[in-house]
Amino acid sequence: MEVEELLRRYALGERDFARVDLRNARLSGVDLSRANLTGANLFGATLNNSNLRFAILRNAKLDQTNLINAILEGSDLRLASITSADLEGANLEGANLEGANLSFSILVEANLRRANLERVLLQETALYDAICEEANFSSAEMFEASIGRTNFRGAIFDNIVFVDCVCRETIWPNGEVITDPEPFPE
């Protein structure tokens, strides 16, 4: 589907765009809030400054996607592939990312407050200056993740796996502050 056709149909009230193929599409600043993009292919798409609030992006391919400053608040990203994506400044507050793959992605200044990150994979992910208060990281896997100046206060870390991760100047779920670069505490 062409971008113009998608936007025309959205403007007419259509919201079901399941399995749409928008590889490398230029969608900067668009409003696709509450759209159903289950199984969509958005590989390499540009969605910076877009409104995807409460969008359904379950099982979507968002690899190498530009989501800088995108609004994904309350969105459904369960089982999505979001590898090598740029989510700098993205608002993912209350989003459901259960089982998503965020490996090699940039989450600098991202808002993940109260997000569900159960069973998420964060391999070599950059998580700096992020807000992760009250987020659920149960059974998440972090391999060689770089985390700095991130707020995890009240986050759930049940059964989380940390392997070769480095954490600096970060607020831990219990309020403890990790100052110097060091491996995650047990």
Buried (B, 14 or more C-beta within 10 A) or exposed (E): EEEEEBBEBBEEEEBEBBBBEBEEBEBBEBBBBBBBBBBBBBBBBBBBBBBBBBBBBBBBBBBBBBBBBBBBBBBBBBBBBBBBBBBBBBBBBBBBBBBBBBBBBBBBBBBBBBBBBBBBBBBBBBBBBBBBBBBBBBBBBBBBBBBBBBBBBBBBBEEBEBEEBBBBBBBBBEEEEBEEEEEBEE
